[in-house]
Structure formats: C-alpha cells, structure tokens
Amino acid sequence: MIATDTFARFGRRMASTQGCPYVIIAETPNPIRQLDPMALRVRAEAMLGTVIDGLTLPPGELERRLRGVVEVQISAAGVVRAATPV
C-alpha cells in the first residue's frame, strides 16, 4: 500500500479488517498535491525499498518486522472503540 503519513494508520486499520494487518505501507509525507514532478519522483524513489520488500519478503518476515507497529496502529493504547477489535 502507498499512502501519505496522514492516512497510513487508517490504511492499516482498513487492511486489518480484511485480514491483512501486516501489509507493507510505503509512506510519504503529506501533502503531495502541489508537488512538482521532480519532487514526486524523489518521494517515489525514497519509497522503492519499502515497495520491493512488500512484494518480495515472505509473510513471516513481514509479520516479524511489523508486529510492534501493527499493535500500536490498530489498537492504540487508551483508545476505546465500539467496533469489534481486530
């Protein structure tokens, strides 16, 4: 998944509702709307390593790398939700 930092947590939560909590998310700082093509290219190149990892690493390795991140992003401490926990 590719997202700006503003939407990464939302993307992780949505992916977890579909059974994919350990999806790799390549993040770039928000906003990107007014960036010129060269600035966008720099941002895209900065995310390439993460995209390649997401496409090539085995699922067990992805889970190992993201376990702590997922716990914080999906079920933040002190936040009570009405929905069923994922």
N, C-alpha and C positions, 0 to 999 in steps of 0.2 A: 504494500500500500504506500502511496506517496501522499503526504499531507503537509500543510503548514503546521508549525508548532501549536497554533491556536486550536486545531482540530484533531491533533494526534490522540489525545485521551478519548475523545468521542469516537474516533475510528476504532480504537482498541476495544472500547465497550461494545460497539456495534458488532465487531468481528467476534467477540466472545459470545454474543447471543446466537451466533451462527456456528458455534463450536470451534472457533479459530482464535483463541485468546493469545496464542504465541505467534501471530502473524508479524512479520517484519514490517516496520513502518519507517520509511525514509522521510525524515523531517527536514523542512527548511523554514527559516524564519518568516513570519507573516509581517507585512503583506507582500504579495508578489505582483499585484495588479499593475502597478505603474513602472515596473522594471523594464529596462530596455533589453533587447535580445542578448546582448553580451552578458549582462548581469544575470539573466536567466540561465544562460549557458554555464556560467561559473557555479551557480547554485546546483544545477543538474549534475555537473561533473563532481561536485562535492558529495552527492548522494549515490554515485555509481557503486561504490564499495558496498554500501548497505543493500542496494538493489541486487547486486550479484550474490551476496550472502543469502538473501531471501530466496533466490532462485536455485541455489546450488547446495546449501547446507542441509544435512539430514534433519528430520523433525526433532530428534532427540537433542541434537546440538542447539537448535533454535530454542527449545524449551529450557535447556540448561542456561543459556545466555540471558534469557528474558524472564526467568522465574520471578526475581525480585521486582522487576519493572512492572510486570503484569499485576502482581498483588497490589502494588501501590496505585496503579492507574485504574484498575477495575473496582477495587473496594478500598477506597481511601479511608484512612483511619478517622473516626469521628463523624463520618458521613452516614446518615441513616437514609435508606431508600425504601420505598414502598414495594418495589418490584422484587421478584424472586432473585436471590443472589446467584451469580454465575460462577 
